[in-house]
Amino acid sequence: MKNKYSIFKQAIIVFLSSIVIISLPRLLQAKDKNLSIFQQENIEEKNKVSNTRNQFHKQFYSESKGLDIDRIQLNILVEKLGNLMEEDQIFDDGILGDIYVFKAKSEMDILIRVDSDEFTPKLILINPENQVIGVNNNANARNNTSEIRITLPEDGEYQIVVKGNDTNSRGNYNLIAIEATENQIQQLEADILFEEGFIEYQNNQIQKASQFWQEALSKYQLIEDKQGEANSLLNLGLVYDLLGEYEKAISFYSSSLKISRKIEDKITEGNALGNLGLVYYSLGEYHKAIDFYFQSLQIKKDFDNLEGEANSLGNLGLAYKALGKYALAIDYFKQSLTIAKQLQDRHLQANSFLNLGLIYNILGESSIAQNYFENSLQISREIGDKFAEANALDNLGIVYNNYKKYYTAIQYHSLSLEIAKTIKHKIGEINSLGNLGRVYHNLKQYDKAIEYFQITLNKAKKIGNKEEEINALENLGLAYESLEKQQQAIEYYQETLEIAQQIGDKFNQGIALNNLGRIYYKQSKYKKAEKLLIKGIETRESLRINLGDREKIAIFETQKNSYPLLQQTLIAQNKIDTAIEISERGRARAFVELIAQHFDKQIDIKPPNISEIKQVAIKEKATLVEYSFVADAIYIWVVSPTGKINFVKQEIEEKEIKELVVKSRREITTLKVNNSKENQLQKLHEILIKPIEKYLPKNPQDKVIFIPQNELFLVPFVALQDSSQKYLIEKHTILTATAIQALQLSEEIVDNRRLNSTSSKDKILVVGNPEMPTIMSPIGIQEKLPSLPGAYQEALSISQILNTIPITGREATETFIKEEMEKSRIIHLATHGLLDDFGTGIPGAIALTPTQSDNGFLTTQEIFNLNLEAELVVLSACNTGRGKITGDGIVGISRSFRAAGASSLIVSLWDIPDNETKFLMNEFYAMMDQDLDKASLLRQAQLKTKEKYPQPIYWASFTIFGET
């Protein structure tokens, strides 16, 4: 049962706020050739009028933001931003007024209009004989606008008088007089209605915007203005899209598309195509949506419409996300963000950040997602974008729900819901309600959760949004399962699966299959459960295709619970061999793929079957011990060198194991082994080794390869003690692996290298105590890492044994060492190892000497980018075997070296002491001329160190990974 998938449900909100709407270009700069200003105005006053045009937002209606007058080709006779003030002319009735003069010809059709926010204006028109021929004193109550329409009777100079309606009238007004036919005036008024709709939309008044656009559409159709008609249809489609009335939206968009193609208006055609894509996305027809998006994108590219291009890219990302093609989605989202930043478009940036947050939350990267959502929220609030603000708030609520900060999550979802209701954003409202239900479900308030889920289901069905319907059904299934009403849960999960299959939603198909499998497992219907769980795993695994390594690791964390459930189902049917196949399938998948891709993309990286697992044990001549955590137990498989498989189930909670691992490591590092009343190493031996002891080899020279899981990667297996306080290293030669398939792949690569290598790399690289780089301390101060004199001595003594020259101090620069590594057969690094994340998302670094071109920290990402052919890398530094524990194993320094090509790797599990480490390493290299494999060499070195320094802290830290 998981909540992270709920972020997948937010897609509809995101693209609606980036939907394309049409607004007329704004004429806010004067065209001198069309401007006839009054005789009494001087040049300075003309310039004043021209400069104030940028503030002239109320030419016709008070809310209008300016019109494309050039589109109608009007002759402007007067255009003035005026002001009634005390020093103006006072007429006989005691009311202030201004007089403007213009020249005109007889038979000219003119329109004069004045508006003001501060008083009710009155218009008077006087002919050349000084006679009043037009009066308007009936200002529109809505916007204080007065107008006169008239055909002029003669040539000459006419006067326009702008007055107040009473003696108290004062303030600014806007005046314009134009020559226009009745048809042109109709078109102008349609444009005004259109612009007012756009303004209402910007103010989140969707219903008002719809009314204005409907009126504009009627006028455009009356005067047969096809461009205006196409634009109005497009924006009306937007309204119904936002309201979730998709069939109406499709009808309006399609009509707009048909007209725009007929009049060859490519811009409107591109917008209509993009918006049709959005509706089909909402209906779950993702492939159809993608087709419309690509058509729209091409048109926008042809016209260098970067803003439209960014919107199309973002929408393509959402569609591919819905289809589970996450690598493509991330690529499109990042392209969109790049354009948004280039344009400095804050709306686009807010949407792009939101989209990226969505994808990373699906991938299980909650902290990265949170950062993107917070960026989106900040921008949307700064620019007053309520749609984006509601989306960001809702998604942040999901993140806090993932963090189990439930009451904080409720606050965010409630704020989002309030905004969605205010702006009548149906999809946003559904999402917020559903997310609130999930929080209450996590709070175990199941009845309240069901109430929210049922509301969201009803609303989703009403508007025909399949994605939201899936989410609501799935949530209802989870709630009824929590109430142990299994049959009702099955019905909801089955309905979820059917709709997800219908619209090609692999993400929710996988979840539904897993949920159904879990129910049938609880009902002891194991065969049915097995079939569903396998299908669910296959569906969810397909989502990892083409993702980067980090994203594969992250998404696997959201999927890893499926594998233990299937293992339980198989063991319940006594299918031991199949269960270990699933155990292998559920570990180190990204690591195995990483190694394969780095060396040979043709290597088959399918999970191993039982025959291949047995062959690895036979070829390695080793006993393989694989651990797997399932529910309240550990499953242990022992694969002997003959291929025989034995299985043991050990009842214990994973939490208890974690506590034991922590205590055992503390016991070792505080030198309390054998002095403690409760020997933690013995306890771990009792749980991990004793149940399988009879299956392990009796000859200490025979290899045992442990394949741990989770916290078990931190267990020093060599130091585990039996009841007589005998260490495991005394009985066995021990190695560690992340997965059985990792061993298989290592052998294949080494064999391939031996057959195909064209050059022999005999160089031995020994590095000790570089001149240390500086790092930020916990209190925010730049501090130089301490020198390691013992590491220097270690490098000197090892170099003598190996007959090479050590690289130490200033010479051990990061740049030089990286070059030398790629030439070396053996690499020994005696320096600091760090667990910090240096901005790569993968923790770990090796300290080397900094230069002007690098900082001295060889990070995991830089290591991975190397092309190594080393047979052995020894990391004689602290904690080099540690890192981030994931379902893919330990993600850190050791993983990067293995992925870069190192055949074998020796790493440490804790801070290692100088003198004792020097002794151990000298013993290790001194025996290299003997006919021993690397694991046996390390065992002998550890045993000799143990004789001199008995406490495990001095000899048990090191473990070996890889080919031996």
NORRAKA-V530343 format. One record per helix or strand. SS is the DSSP state (H for helix, E for strand). FROM is the first residue (numbers start at 1). TO is the last residue. If there is no record, write none. Layout:
SS FROM TO
SS FROM TO
This chain:
H 4 16
H 32 34
H 43 55
H 69 72
E 75 84
E 89 90
E 96 104
E 109 115
E 121 126
E 132 136
E 145 151
E 156 164
E 171 179
H 182 202
H 206 222
H 226 242
H 246 262
H 266 282
H 286 302
H 306 322
H 326 343
H 346 362
H 366 383
H 386 402
H 406 422
H 426 442
H 446 463
H 466 482
H 486 503
H 506 522
H 526 544
H 549 559
H 561 572
H 576 585
H 589 599
H 610 620
E 622 630
E 633 639
E 645 651
H 654 669
H 680 688
H 690 695
E 703 707
H 710 714
H 717 719
E 721 721
E 727 727
H 728 730
E 733 736
H 740 756
E 763 770
E 774 776
E 782 784
H 789 802
E 807 809
E 813 813
H 814 821
E 824 830
E 833 834
E 845 847
E 849 849
E 857 859
H 860 864
E 872 875
E 883 886
E 889 892
H 893 900
E 904 908
H 914 926
H 934 948
H 952 954
E 958 962
